[in-house]
Amino acid sequence: MFLSVNAFSESVFPESDAIWNIQINGIEHYYGLSGDTIINDLSYSKLYLLNDTTLNIDAKDEYVGGFRQEGKKVYFRPDEYQPYYSDKTPSVETLLYDFSKNIGDTIWHDFLIQGEWYMNDSITASIVYNIGECQQHKTYSLQQFVVNYDGDYIDHLASMMGANDTSIEGVGSNRGLFYFLYYAPMSGGISHHLACMKQGNEIKYIDNPKCNTCFCYSTAGLQESKVSLTEVQQTDGFIQITGEPTLFPCCIKLFDLTGQLILDISVSVENEYVPIRQMPSGIYLYQIQKENEVVKTGRIILK
């Protein structure tokens, strides 16, 4: 007689159907986990920068990378990056979280990204200085440092600029999913805050300073609203807004990805063109407001 025992690893991070509301300088950014993919025989859960607060993935949602779990370790593989130095072979994923560590242990992350650039000469290290509990989740308080490849600390800018982070088991980071990979401790002036994390219909974590809901400007359920018919598109150096006549007049605001207000202009009638010729190309977030109420948010790529 043979007894077969299947060992299942405990899940320490969502694998699907999850949305994070990450506020960057007070502006909401939505990331969603939907679907999976196989890369080099490894399975990754696909992460998107969402155009709204739903997981109805379409062309307006941007794939940014994938997560995979190995025991109590969570790895992130970004979709694209460019090596900053060409004399070293870059890693294709980084150890993002490690929920097996104890106080005093160091988590060695495999690389550091600055914008779209891969920094081969330095990586990020997180040292666990406290383990606790928040909203029924186990938490790991971390202090982060930039480290060069020979293992010596470059300096202690992390502690000087308050680059502390908290990893929350089953949720992510209280400052965003992977903020420190893209914004190293030296750029600590940019404010990142996890306002809410929702999986399915259940709110797993909430700490929203702007409102008492998961999403202050939720677009879920707008399909039955006239506002959902509103479109914001770029055409020949202009932004064109189309929608129901009752939407106008309204106001459109554009923010860059750090939350800085770039454009604030009134739109009187449908199909009015807003000039953007002088604006740099890139990804922007928009808000449409009517009578000081936000009625729609989204993302637009200016080329």
C-alpha positions in Angstrom: 0.0 0.0 0.0 1.3 3.4 -1.0 0.2 6.6 0.7 0.4 9.7 -1.6 0.6 13.1 0.0 0.3 16.3 -2.0 1.9 19.3 -0.4 0.3 22.6 -1.3 2.3 25.8 -0.8 0.5 28.5 1.1 -0.4 31.4 -1.1 1.1 34.6 0.2 0.1 36.9 -2.7 -2.9 37.1 -5.0 -2.8 35.1 -8.2 -5.8 36.6 -10.0 -8.8 38.9 -9.8 -7.1 41.6 -7.7 -7.0 45.4 -8.0 -4.8 47.8 -6.2 -5.5 51.5 -5.8 -2.1 53.2 -5.4 -2.1 56.9 -4.8 1.0 58.7 -6.2 1.1 62.3 -5.0 -2.6 61.9 -4.2 -3.6 60.7 -7.7 -5.2 57.3 -8.0 -3.5 54.6 -10.1 -5.2 51.3 -10.6 -3.3 48.0 -11.1 -5.1 44.8 -11.8 -4.1 41.1 -11.9 -5.9 39.2 -14.6 -5.0 36.0 -16.5 -1.6 34.2 -16.6 1.2 33.4 -19.1 4.0 30.9 -19.3 7.6 32.2 -19.8 10.5 29.8 -19.9 8.3 27.1 -18.3 7.4 29.4 -15.4 3.8 30.5 -14.8 3.2 34.3 -14.2 0.1 36.1 -13.2 -0.3 39.1 -15.5 -0.4 42.6 -14.1 -2.0 45.6 -15.9 -2.0 49.3 -15.4 -5.8 49.7 -15.7 -7.7 52.4 -17.5 -10.6 52.2 -15.0 -11.5 50.2 -11.8 -12.6 47.1 -13.6 -10.8 44.0 -14.8 -12.4 44.0 -18.2 -9.0 44.0 -19.9 -8.9 45.8 -23.3 -6.6 47.8 -25.5 -6.6 50.7 -23.1 -5.1 48.6 -20.3 -1.3 48.4 -20.3 0.5 45.1 -19.5 3.4 45.9 -17.2 4.7 42.6 -16.0 4.0 39.4 -14.2 4.1 37.9 -10.7 5.0 34.4 -9.7 5.3 32.7 -6.3 7.9 30.2 -5.0 7.1 29.1 -1.5 6.8 32.4 0.5 8.8 34.3 -2.1 7.1 36.6 -4.7 8.9 37.5 -7.9 8.1 40.2 -10.4 9.1 40.2 -14.1 8.7 43.6 -15.8 7.4 43.6 -19.3 10.2 45.8 -20.8 13.4 47.5 -19.6 16.6 48.6 -21.2 20.1 47.8 -19.8 21.8 50.9 -18.6 25.2 49.2 -18.9 25.9 46.6 -21.6 28.8 44.8 -20.0 26.6 42.7 -17.7 23.8 40.3 -18.3 20.6 41.6 -16.7 18.2 39.6 -14.6 14.8 39.1 -16.0 12.9 39.2 -12.7 13.4 40.4 -9.2 12.6 39.0 -5.8 9.9 41.4 -4.7 8.7 40.0 -1.4 10.0 37.3 1.0 7.5 36.4 3.7 9.8 33.7 5.2 12.2 36.2 6.8 12.7 37.0 10.4 13.7 40.2 12.2 17.3 41.2 11.2 17.2 39.3 7.9 18.0 40.9 4.6 16.0 40.5 1.4 18.2 40.8 -1.6 16.4 42.2 -4.6 17.9 41.3 -7.9 17.9 44.6 -9.7 16.9 48.2 -9.7 14.9 50.0 -12.4 15.0 53.8 -13.0 12.2 54.6 -15.4 12.7 52.2 -18.3 16.4 51.8 -17.5 17.9 48.7 -15.8 20.7 49.7 -13.4 23.2 46.9 -13.6 25.6 48.4 -11.1 23.3 48.5 -8.1 20.4 46.6 -6.5 18.1 47.2 -3.6 18.2 45.4 -0.2 15.5 45.4 2.4 16.3 44.7 6.1 13.4 43.4 8.3 13.3 45.4 11.5 9.8 44.5 12.8 7.1 41.9 12.2 3.6 42.6 13.2 -0.1 42.5 12.1 -2.4 45.0 10.4 -6.0 44.4 9.3 -5.5 40.7 10.0 -2.5 40.4 7.8 1.1 39.6 8.8 3.3 42.6 8.1 7.1 43.0 7.7 8.6 46.5 8.4 11.6 47.1 6.1 14.3 49.6 5.8 15.8 49.8 2.3 19.3 50.5 0.9 20.9 50.7 -2.4 23.8 48.2 -2.7 26.5 47.8 -5.3 27.6 44.4 -6.6 30.5 43.9 -4.3 28.1 43.9 -1.3 29.1 47.3 0.2 26.5 49.9 0.9 26.8 52.9 -1.3 25.7 55.1 1.6 22.7 55.4 4.0 20.5 57.8 1.9 17.7 55.4 2.5 17.5 55.9 6.2 18.1 59.7 5.8 15.2 60.1 3.4 12.8 57.8 5.3 12.7 55.0 2.8 10.9 52.6 5.0 8.4 50.2 3.6 6.0 47.6 4.9 5.3 44.3 3.1 1.8 43.0 3.8 1.3 39.3 3.4 -1.5 38.6 0.9 -1.6 42.3 -0.2 1.8 43.7 -1.2 3.4 46.9 0.0 1.8 49.8 1.9 3.6 52.1 -0.5 2.6 50.4 -3.8 3.4 47.1 -5.4 7.0 47.7 -6.4 7.6 51.4 -6.0 11.2 51.1 -4.8 12.3 49.3 -8.0 11.3 52.3 -10.1 11.8 55.1 -7.5 14.9 54.3 -5.5 15.4 55.7 -1.9 17.2 58.7 -3.4 14.0 59.8 -5.1 12.0 59.6 -1.9 10.3 63.0 -2.6 7.6 61.2 -4.6 4.8 60.1 -2.3 3.4 56.5 -2.8 0.5 55.1 -0.8 -1.5 52.0 -1.0 -5.1 53.2 -0.5 -6.9 49.9 -1.1 -6.5 46.3 -2.3 -9.5 44.4 -3.5 -9.8 40.7 -4.6 -13.0 39.6 -6.2 -15.8 41.4 -4.3 -13.8 41.4 -1.0 -11.7 44.4 0.2 -8.6 42.8 1.7 -6.9 46.1 2.8 -8.0 49.7 3.0 -6.2 52.8 4.2 -7.6 55.5 2.0 -7.0 59.1 3.2 -9.2 60.7 0.5 -12.5 58.8 0.9 -13.9 55.9 2.9 -14.3 53.6 -0.1 -11.8 51.5 -2.1 -11.9 53.7 -5.1 -12.8 57.4 -4.7 -13.6 57.7 -8.4 -14.9 54.2 -9.2 -15.9 53.5 -12.8 -17.4 50.2 -12.0 -21.1 50.1 -12.9 -20.8 53.1 -15.3 -21.9 50.9 -18.2 -25.5 51.9 -17.6 -24.6 55.6 -17.1 -24.5 58.2 -19.9 -21.0 59.1 -18.6 -19.7 55.8 -19.8 -20.3 56.9 -23.3 -17.8 59.7 -22.9 -14.6 59.2 -25.0 -11.3 61.1 -24.6 -9.0 60.6 -27.7 -5.9 62.2 -29.2 -6.0 63.4 -32.8 -3.6 65.6 -34.7 -2.2 67.5 -31.7 -5.5 67.8 -29.9 -7.5 66.0 -27.3 -11.1 65.5 -28.5 -13.9 64.8 -25.9 -17.1 63.3 -27.1 -20.1 62.4 -25.0 -23.7 63.1 -24.1 -24.8 66.8 -24.5 -25.7 66.8 -20.8 -22.0 66.4 -19.9 -21.1 69.8 -21.2 -19.8 72.2 -20.1 -17.2 70.3 -18.1 -13.6 70.5 -17.2 -10.7 68.1 -18.1 -7.6 67.8 -16.1 -4.4 66.0 -17.2 -1.8 64.7 -14.7 1.5 63.0 -15.4 2.4 59.7 -13.7 3.9 61.4 -10.7 0.6 63.2 -10.1 1.6 66.7 -11.2 -1.2 68.7 -12.8 -0.2 69.4 -16.4 -3.4 70.8 -17.9 -6.7 72.2 -16.6 -9.1 73.5 -19.1 -12.9 74.0 -19.6 -14.7 72.3 -22.4 -17.9 74.0 -23.5 -19.4 71.7 -26.2 -19.1 68.1 -27.4 -16.3 67.5 -29.9 -14.4 70.5 -28.7 -10.7 70.2 -29.4 -8.1 70.8 -26.6 -4.6 71.7 -28.0 -1.7 69.6 -26.7 1.0 70.2 -29.3 3.4 71.6 -26.7 3.0 68.7 -24.3 5.7 65.9 -24.2 4.7 62.5 -25.4 3.9 59.9 -22.8 1.2 58.4 -20.6 -1.1 60.8 -18.8 -4.1 60.4 -16.4 -7.2 62.4 -17.0 -10.2 63.5 -14.9 -13.4 64.9 -16.3 -15.2 67.1 -13.8 -18.7 68.6 -14.0 -19.7 71.1 -11.3 -16.6 70.2 -9.3 -17.6 66.5 -9.2 -15.3 63.9 -10.8 -17.5 62.0 -13.3 -14.9 60.0 -15.2 -11.2 59.1 -14.9 -8.9 57.3 -17.3 -5.5 57.1 -19.0 -4.4 58.5 -22.4 -1.2 58.1 -24.3 0.0 61.2 -26.1 2.3 60.4 -29.1 
